[in-house]
Amino acid sequence: MTSGWRRSTTNGGASTERRETIMAERKNTTADTPLWYTEDELASLLRVHRSTVSRRVRAGSFPLTPLVVGAKRLYAASEVHRLAGLAV
């Protein structure tokens, strides 16, 4: 039994096509890109061993300055991408 009420093809005022466009844009944003990298992640991106990064940081010959949080060293993603030649 129908009451004559018909469900709209829109969702919250946005058409299905518009909603899909918004979702695609969200996937293409840098929200998936971290703001900071750990030393392990940095070494992986640069394709070197973790101890190489650690050793060069301690020696002062590494081009990035880490943010030290407790025993961890964190590196700004923007600087890591610049160093690695990655486009974000």
N, CA, C and O atoms as CSV, one atom per row, in Angstrom:
chain,resi,resn,atom,element,x,y,z
A,1,MET,N,N,0.827,-1.159,0.000
A,1,MET,CA,C,0.000,0.000,0.000
A,1,MET,C,C,0.885,1.240,0.000
A,1,MET,O,O,1.716,1.412,0.892
A,2,THR,N,N,0.715,2.079,-0.968
A,2,THR,CA,C,1.505,3.301,-1.039
A,2,THR,C,C,0.659,4.495,-0.623
A,2,THR,O,O,-0.546,4.538,-0.871
A,3,SER,N,N,1.294,5.436,-0.004
A,3,SER,CA,C,0.582,6.604,0.484
A,3,SER,C,C,0.692,7.776,-0.479
A,3,SER,O,O,0.218,8.872,-0.177
A,4,GLY,N,N,1.295,7.563,-1.604
A,4,GLY,CA,C,1.485,8.650,-2.547
A,4,GLY,C,C,2.793,9.400,-2.300
A,4,GLY,O,O,3.222,10.208,-3.125
A,5,TRP,N,N,3.422,9.124,-1.154
A,5,TRP,CA,C,4.697,9.760,-0.859
A,5,TRP,C,C,5.782,9.022,-1.609
A,5,TRP,O,O,5.859,7.796,-1.545
A,6,ARG,N,N,6.603,9.737,-2.303
A,6,ARG,CA,C,7.657,9.119,-3.098
A,6,ARG,C,C,9.005,9.586,-2.588
A,6,ARG,O,O,9.217,10.778,-2.364
A,7,ARG,N,N,9.896,8.663,-2.411
A,7,ARG,CA,C,11.236,8.993,-1.943
A,7,ARG,C,C,11.964,9.789,-3.020
A,7,ARG,O,O,11.963,9.418,-4.194
A,8,SER,N,N,12.568,10.858,-2.609
A,8,SER,CA,C,13.296,11.722,-3.527
A,8,SER,C,C,14.591,11.048,-3.957
A,8,SER,O,O,15.145,10.228,-3.224
A,9,THR,N,N,15.069,11.391,-5.139
A,9,THR,CA,C,16.340,10.845,-5.620
A,9,THR,C,C,17.515,11.641,-5.075
A,9,THR,O,O,18.675,11.353,-5.370
A,10,THR,N,N,17.193,12.634,-4.286
A,10,THR,CA,C,18.278,13.422,-3.707
A,10,THR,C,C,18.520,12.991,-2.283
A,10,THR,O,O,17.650,12.406,-1.637
A,11,ASN,N,N,19.681,13.277,-1.812
A,11,ASN,CA,C,20.045,12.914,-0.451
A,11,ASN,C,C,20.524,14.166,0.269
A,11,ASN,O,O,21.624,14.657,0.016
A,12,GLY,N,N,19.697,14.673,1.157
A,12,GLY,CA,C,20.091,15.856,1.897
A,12,GLY,C,C,20.228,17.076,1.015
A,12,GLY,O,O,21.015,17.971,1.320
A,13,GLY,N,N,19.480,17.130,-0.071
A,13,GLY,CA,C,19.543,18.280,-0.955
A,13,GLY,C,C,20.574,18.143,-2.068
A,13,GLY,O,O,20.616,18.984,-2.965
A,14,ALA,N,N,21.391,17.126,-2.034
A,14,ALA,CA,C,22.406,16.935,-3.074
A,14,ALA,C,C,22.017,15.748,-3.942
A,14,ALA,O,O,21.618,14.701,-3.432
A,15,SER,N,N,22.131,15.911,-5.233
A,15,SER,CA,C,21.802,14.807,-6.128
A,15,SER,C,C,22.825,13.687,-5.966
A,15,SER,O,O,23.916,13.894,-5.436
A,16,THR,N,N,22.460,12.526,-6.422
A,16,THR,CA,C,23.365,11.381,-6.332
A,16,THR,C,C,24.660,11.671,-7.077
A,16,THR,O,O,25.742,11.326,-6.602
A,17,GLU,N,N,24.555,12.297,-8.233
A,17,GLU,CA,C,25.745,12.632,-9.021
A,17,GLU,C,C,26.646,13.601,-8.247
A,17,GLU,O,O,27.865,13.437,-8.206
A,18,ARG,N,N,26.033,14.594,-7.648
A,18,ARG,CA,C,26.800,15.574,-6.875
A,18,ARG,C,C,27.464,14.909,-5.678
A,18,ARG,O,O,28.617,15.200,-5.361
A,19,ARG,N,N,26.732,14.008,-5.010
A,19,ARG,CA,C,27.280,13.304,-3.854
A,19,ARG,C,C,28.482,12.462,-4.276
A,19,ARG,O,O,29.486,12.413,-3.566
A,20,GLU,N,N,28.385,11.802,-5.424
A,20,GLU,CA,C,29.504,10.997,-5.919
A,20,GLU,C,C,30.702,11.876,-6.254
A,20,GLU,O,O,31.846,11.485,-6.020
A,21,THR,N,N,30.447,13.054,-6.799
A,21,THR,CA,C,31.523,13.992,-7.107
A,21,THR,C,C,32.216,14.447,-5.827
A,21,THR,O,O,33.444,14.521,-5.773
A,22,ILE,N,N,31.436,14.748,-4.812
A,22,ILE,CA,C,32.004,15.180,-3.534
A,22,ILE,C,C,32.849,14.069,-2.929
A,22,ILE,O,O,33.940,14.330,-2.422
A,23,MET,N,N,32.359,12.835,-2.977
A,23,MET,CA,C,33.104,11.713,-2.425
A,23,MET,C,C,34.410,11.486,-3.188
A,23,MET,O,O,35.435,11.168,-2.586
A,24,ALA,N,N,34.373,11.648,-4.502
A,24,ALA,CA,C,35.592,11.489,-5.306
A,24,ALA,C,C,36.597,12.571,-4.955
A,24,ALA,O,O,37.796,12.304,-4.881
A,25,GLU,N,N,36.116,13.798,-4.738
A,25,GLU,CA,C,37.013,14.890,-4.365
A,25,GLU,C,C,37.648,14.619,-3.007
A,25,GLU,O,O,38.829,14.899,-2.801
A,26,ARG,N,N,36.879,14.085,-2.100
A,26,ARG,CA,C,37.420,13.776,-0.770
A,26,ARG,C,C,38.515,12.730,-0.845
A,26,ARG,O,O,39.496,12.796,-0.104
A,27,LYS,N,N,38.351,11.763,-1.740
A,27,LYS,CA,C,39.371,10.727,-1.889
A,27,LYS,C,C,40.652,11.295,-2.472
A,27,LYS,O,O,41.735,10.775,-2.202
A,28,ASN,N,N,40.551,12.349,-3.266
A,28,ASN,CA,C,41.717,12.935,-3.912
A,28,ASN,C,C,42.386,14.013,-3.084
A,28,ASN,O,O,43.368,14.605,-3.531
A,29,THR,N,N,41.886,14.281,-1.899
A,29,THR,CA,C,42.504,15.295,-1.062
A,29,THR,C,C,43.684,14.706,-0.330
A,29,THR,O,O,43.920,13.499,-0.375
A,30,THR,N,N,44.416,15.553,0.335
A,30,THR,CA,C,45.582,15.104,1.085
A,30,THR,C,C,45.220,14.619,2.482
A,30,THR,O,O,46.101,14.440,3.323
A,31,ALA,N,N,43.926,14.403,2.739
A,31,ALA,CA,C,43.510,13.916,4.055
A,31,ALA,C,C,44.114,12.550,4.346
A,31,ALA,O,O,44.315,12.198,5.509
A,32,ASP,N,N,44.405,11.780,3.308
A,32,ASP,CA,C,45.015,10.471,3.504
A,32,ASP,C,C,46.513,10.575,3.730
A,32,ASP,O,O,47.141,9.621,4.188
A,33,THR,N,N,47.085,11.718,3.416
A,33,THR,CA,C,48.509,11.924,3.576
A,33,THR,C,C,48.789,12.361,5.012
A,33,THR,O,O,48.182,13.318,5.493
A,34,PRO,N,N,49.692,11.680,5.694
A,34,PRO,CA,C,49.984,12.075,7.072
A,34,PRO,C,C,50.694,13.418,7.131
A,34,PRO,O,O,51.339,13.831,6.168
A,35,LEU,N,N,50.573,14.093,8.255
A,35,LEU,CA,C,51.284,15.355,8.454
A,35,LEU,C,C,52.713,15.114,8.911
A,35,LEU,O,O,53.590,15.948,8.687
A,36,TRP,N,N,52.947,13.984,9.545
A,36,TRP,CA,C,54.264,13.641,10.080
A,36,TRP,C,C,54.610,12.212,9.701
A,36,TRP,O,O,53.729,11.363,9.569
A,37,TYR,N,N,55.892,11.954,9.528
A,37,TYR,CA,C,56.389,10.607,9.275
A,37,TYR,C,C,57.323,10.199,10.403
A,37,TYR,O,O,58.077,11.016,10.931
A,38,THR,N,N,57.260,8.922,10.763
A,38,THR,CA,C,58.211,8.396,11.731
A,38,THR,C,C,59.517,8.114,10.997
A,38,THR,O,O,59.587,8.190,9.771
A,39,GLU,N,N,60.536,7.792,11.762
A,39,GLU,CA,C,61.828,7.491,11.155
A,39,GLU,C,C,61.749,6.255,10.253
A,39,GLU,O,O,62.383,6.219,9.198
A,40,ASP,N,N,60.979,5.251,10.658
A,40,ASP,CA,C,60.808,4.050,9.829
A,40,ASP,C,C,60.127,4.381,8.506
A,40,ASP,O,O,60.553,3.918,7.448
A,41,GLU,N,N,59.063,5.188,8.572
A,41,GLU,CA,C,58.336,5.572,7.356
A,41,GLU,C,C,59.215,6.413,6.442
A,41,GLU,O,O,59.198,6.247,5.223
A,42,LEU,N,N,59.983,7.318,7.042
A,42,LEU,CA,C,60.895,8.156,6.266
A,42,LEU,C,C,61.935,7.309,5.544
A,42,LEU,O,O,62.194,7.504,4.356
A,43,ALA,N,N,62.522,6.375,6.269
A,43,ALA,CA,C,63.526,5.491,5.663
A,43,ALA,C,C,62.927,4.697,4.507
A,43,ALA,O,O,63.573,4.511,3.476
A,44,SER,N,N,61.706,4.236,4.679
A,44,SER,CA,C,61.040,3.485,3.622
A,44,SER,C,C,60.811,4.358,2.380
A,44,SER,O,O,61.033,3.913,1.253
A,45,LEU,N,N,60.368,5.598,2.594
A,45,LEU,CA,C,60.142,6.497,1.458
A,45,LEU,C,C,61.434,6.835,0.717
A,45,LEU,O,O,61.450,6.958,-0.507
A,46,LEU,N,N,62.523,6.983,1.485
A,46,LEU,CA,C,63.810,7.334,0.884
A,46,LEU,C,C,64.585,6.111,0.402
A,46,LEU,O,O,65.636,6.229,-0.227
A,47,ARG,N,N,64.039,4.935,0.712
A,47,ARG,CA,C,64.650,3.659,0.314
A,47,ARG,C,C,66.055,3.477,0.880
A,47,ARG,O,O,66.995,3.075,0.193
A,48,VAL,N,N,66.143,3.792,2.164
A,48,VAL,CA,C,67.380,3.550,2.903
A,48,VAL,C,C,67.009,2.833,4.187
A,48,VAL,O,O,65.833,2.752,4.541
A,49,HIS,N,N,67.999,2.317,4.878
A,49,HIS,CA,C,67.739,1.630,6.139
A,49,HIS,C,C,67.469,2.659,7.232
A,49,HIS,O,O,67.981,3.778,7.189
A,50,ARG,N,N,66.667,2.270,8.200
A,50,ARG,CA,C,66.306,3.154,9.302
A,50,ARG,C,C,67.537,3.666,10.047
A,50,ARG,O,O,67.582,4.827,10.454
A,51,SER,N,N,68.531,2.801,10.224
A,51,SER,CA,C,69.732,3.210,10.948
A,51,SER,C,C,70.528,4.268,10.176
A,51,SER,O,O,71.249,5.062,10.781
A,52,THR,N,N,70.404,4.283,8.855
A,52,THR,CA,C,71.073,5.307,8.057
A,52,THR,C,C,70.491,6.677,8.375
A,52,THR,O,O,71.224,7.648,8.561
A,53,VAL,N,N,69.174,6.744,8.435
A,53,VAL,CA,C,68.513,8.010,8.773
A,53,VAL,C,C,68.916,8.431,10.182
A,53,VAL,O,O,69.316,9.575,10.400
A,54,SER,N,N,68.813,7.524,11.122
A,54,SER,CA,C,69.132,7.811,12.515
A,54,SER,C,C,70.578,8.288,12.669
A,54,SER,O,O,70.840,9.271,13.363
A,55,ARG,N,N,71.498,7.603,12.033
A,55,ARG,CA,C,72.921,7.941,12.117
A,55,ARG,C,C,73.196,9.325,11.542
A,55,ARG,O,O,73.945,10.106,12.129
A,56,ARG,N,N,72.591,9.631,10.394
A,56,ARG,CA,C,72.823,10.935,9.764
A,56,ARG,C,C,72.191,12.073,10.563
A,56,ARG,O,O,72.731,13.178,10.600
A,57,VAL,N,N,71.050,11.809,11.202
A,57,VAL,CA,C,70.427,12.834,12.054
A,57,VAL,C,C,71.334,13.137,13.237
A,57,VAL,O,O,71.570,14.303,13.555
A,58,ARG,N,N,71.847,12.088,13.895
A,58,ARG,CA,C,72.739,12.285,15.039
A,58,ARG,C,C,74.018,13.005,14.634
A,58,ARG,O,O,74.552,13.800,15.407
A,59,ALA,N,N,74.516,12.732,13.426
A,59,ALA,CA,C,75.746,13.362,12.953
A,59,ALA,C,C,75.510,14.798,12.476
A,59,ALA,O,O,76.457,15.559,12.279
A,60,GLY,N,N,74.242,15.156,12.295
A,60,GLY,CA,C,73.928,16.511,11.829
A,60,GLY,C,C,74.045,16.671,10.325
A,60,GLY,O,O,74.044,17.794,9.821
A,61,SER,N,N,74.144,15.568,9.603
A,61,SER,CA,C,74.307,15.648,8.143
A,61,SER,C,C,73.016,15.334,7.390
A,61,SER,O,O,73.032,15.167,6.170
A,62,PHE,N,N,71.899,15.254,8.111
A,62,PHE,CA,C,70.622,14.977,7.464
A,62,PHE,C,C,69.930,16.304,7.185
A,62,PHE,O,O,69.909,17.177,8.052
A,63,PRO,N,N,69.362,16.474,5.988
A,63,PRO,CA,C,68.799,17.783,5.615
A,63,PRO,C,C,67.477,18.151,6.288
A,63,PRO,O,O,66.977,19.254,6.067
A,64,LEU,N,N,66.899,17.274,7.095
A,64,LEU,CA,C,65.647,17.573,7.782
A,64,LEU,C,C,65.870,17.617,9.284
A,64,LEU,O,O,66.682,16.868,9.827
A,65,THR,N,N,65.149,18.492,9.938
A,65,THR,CA,C,65.210,18.578,11.387
A,65,THR,C,C,63.991,17.869,11.969
A,65,THR,O,O,62.858,18.230,11.652
A,66,PRO,N,N,64.210,16.870,12.812
A,66,PRO,CA,C,63.068,16.136,13.365
A,66,PRO,C,C,62.426,16.868,14.539
A,66,PRO,O,O,63.055,17.684,15.212
A,67,LEU,N,N,61.172,16.552,14.757
A,67,LEU,CA,C,60.466,16.954,15.967
A,67,LEU,C,C,60.590,15.771,16.905
A,67,LEU,O,O,60.111,14.682,16.591
A,68,VAL,N,N,61.219,15.965,18.042
A,68,VAL,CA,C,61.443,14.870,18.977
A,68,VAL,C,C,60.291,14.842,19.972
A,68,VAL,O,O,60.045,15.806,20.697
A,69,VAL,N,N,59.589,13.705,19.986
A,69,VAL,CA,C,58.466,13.490,20.898
A,69,VAL,C,C,58.786,12.240,21.697
A,69,VAL,O,O,58.673,11.124,21.190
A,70,GLY,N,N,59.185,12.428,22.944
A,70,GLY,CA,C,59.614,11.288,23.746
A,70,GLY,C,C,60.862,10.686,23.127
A,70,GLY,O,O,61.877,11.363,22.961
A,71,ALA,N,N,60.777,9.415,22.790
A,71,ALA,CA,C,61.907,8.742,22.156
A,71,ALA,C,C,61.767,8.697,20.635
A,71,ALA,O,O,62.646,8.174,19.949
A,72,LYS,N,N,60.669,9.241,20.101
A,72,LYS,CA,C,60.431,9.207,18.651
A,72,LYS,C,C,60.885,10.489,17.981
A,72,LYS,O,O,60.823,11.574,18.560
A,73,ARG,N,N,61.340,10.339,16.756
A,73,ARG,CA,C,61.639,11.488,15.911
A,73,ARG,C,C,60.604,11.522,14.804
A,73,ARG,O,O,60.410,10.531,14.100
A,74,LEU,N,N,59.942,12.653,14.647
A,74,LEU,CA,C,58.925,12.818,13.612
A,74,LEU,C,C,59.394,13.863,12.619
A,74,LEU,O,O,60.056,14.834,12.987
A,75,TYR,N,N,59.046,13.656,11.354
A,75,TYR,CA,C,59.479,14.535,10.272
A,75,TYR,C,C,58.261,15.079,9.543
A,75,TYR,O,O,57.340,14.329,9.221
A,76,ALA,N,N,58.254,16.371,9.285
A,76,ALA,CA,C,57.133,17.017,8.604
A,76,ALA,C,C,56.977,16.431,7.202
A,76,ALA,O,O,57.945,16.333,6.449
A,77,ALA,N,N,55.757,16.045,6.865
A,77,ALA,CA,C,55.485,15.414,5.574
A,77,ALA,C,C,55.847,16.328,4.414
A,77,ALA,O,O,56.375,15.861,3.405
A,78,SER,N,N,55.574,17.616,4.540
A,78,SER,CA,C,55.885,18.537,3.433
A,78,SER,C,C,57.377,18.553,3.138
A,78,SER,O,O,57.777,18.590,1.975
A,79,GLU,N,N,58.200,18.525,4.174
A,79,GLU,CA,C,59.652,18.516,3.966
A,79,GLU,C,C,60.145,17.164,3.434
A,79,GLU,O,O,61.057,17.105,2.609
A,80,VAL,N,N,59.534,16.096,3.913
A,80,VAL,CA,C,59.896,14.752,3.447
A,80,VAL,C,C,59.578,14.629,1.949
A,80,VAL,O,O,60.386,14.110,1.178
A,81,HIS,N,N,58.390,15.113,1.543
A,81,HIS,CA,C,58.009,15.020,0.140
A,81,HIS,C,C,58.913,15.875,-0.742
A,81,HIS,O,O,59.235,15.489,-1.866
A,82,ARG,N,N,59.322,17.036,-0.234
A,82,ARG,CA,C,60.243,17.881,-0.991
A,82,ARG,C,C,61.570,17.159,-1.164
A,82,ARG,O,O,62.134,17.143,-2.258
A,83,LEU,N,N,62.069,16.564,-0.091
A,83,LEU,CA,C,63.355,15.858,-0.139
A,83,LEU,C,C,63.287,14.639,-1.055
A,83,LEU,O,O,64.219,14.377,-1.815
A,84,ALA,N,N,62.192,13.900,-0.982
A,84,ALA,CA,C,62.054,12.677,-1.771
A,84,ALA,C,C,61.608,12.948,-3.206
A,84,ALA,O,O,61.613,12.042,-4.040
A,85,GLY,N,N,61.224,14.190,-3.495
A,85,GLY,CA,C,60.772,14.513,-4.843
A,85,GLY,C,C,59.389,13.988,-5.130
A,85,GLY,O,O,59.057,13.696,-6.279
A,86,LEU,N,N,58.570,13.864,-4.088
A,86,LEU,CA,C,57.206,13.372,-4.252
A,86,LEU,C,C,56.260,14.536,-4.419
A,86,LEU,O,O,56.403,15.567,-3.762
A,87,ALA,N,N,55.291,14.370,-5.301
A,87,ALA,CA,C,54.248,15.402,-5.499
A,87,ALA,C,C,53.052,15.017,-4.670
A,87,ALA,O,O,52.591,13.877,-4.715
A,88,VAL,N,N,52.549,15.975,-3.910
A,88,VAL,CA,C,51.338,15.719,-3.102
A,88,VAL,C,C,50.323,16.751,-3.426
A,88,VAL,O,O,49.226,16.735,-2.867
